[in-house]
């Protein structure tokens, strides 16, 4: 840290991404990436011709991409916002809709970027404890004078709220923005996008990183009322109007047009998730029911740290978090059926060795 860094940022605790090994000796089950490649339409879209056009700035309005998303989700272009990954949208939301007398609220155990963004923008926040079974109690978020941020399904637990529960939170907080982070919604939860037509305070955020196999492209999108979208556009155009590059935009449009391919991959992942959960339960693991592309699991005979270490020795990376309430749990991304068969075999060997 240099002496030049502003005082307000000196104690900032940065978000810690999952390990990204440089070699290919590991099966990566630690960062919730899709095990399947982008579809052929994406590969064709990132063409020699499009690459040659990199000398030109991309469309700052992202019009064609917004039109594709609007058509797929049944909204107007004015209800769509796109950015350089969903994290960009979360950052803008904390910047725009919290601060001063408006604090933020989000679950204590959830996506690790929420408290980082709050502290980055000097926003007072309340981290609300989950219930004993890791479920979120909607009553905790009723009639609060706050920016409310909820991941649905939640990460790292994988648990999801029903649409009626989300609507109650949105309906009882009409004077504040309610942000529903649907990064994992395509793996078995119910999206609340349809509610933006009814509530002008709802902001729904999604991403191409998980279900659409484009984590490396960095592309996020959101749906909301025209007023909230306009607010987000103001911040985007005040920071970096060209945040979506030409190749990413072309890939995003192609992925939307080939949506059936990605939804079929989601079904495969959901089937493999249930297969993996059953295998772990047979070996005595506690497995939290999941509506995401990962499982949150705990061994009954060894610590989360020991299991993570032993799996790494066998070539499998999983994610563990430092919060003492979940330190004995590991989050396991669902890979291909072959990946998970190997993972279960590795776990079985570890249990036998133990």
Secondary structure, 3 states (H helix, E strand, C coil): CCCCCCHHHCCCCCCCCCCCCCCCCCEECCCCCCCCCCCHHHHHHCCHHHHHHHHCCCCCCCHHHHHHHHHHHCCCHHHEEEECCHHHHHHHHHHHHCECCEEEEEECCCCCHHHHHHHHCCCCEEEECCCCCCCCCHHHHCCCCEEEEEECCCCCCCCCCCHHHHHHHHHCCCCCCEEEECCCHHHCCCCCHHHHHCCCCEEEEEECCCCCCCCCCCCEEEEECHHHHHHHHHHHHCCCCCCCCHHHHHHHHHHHHCHHHHHHHHHHHHHHHHHHHHHHHHCCCEEECCCCCEEEEECCCCCHHHHHHHHHHCCEECECCCCHHHCCEEEEECCCHHHHHHHHHHHHHHHHHC
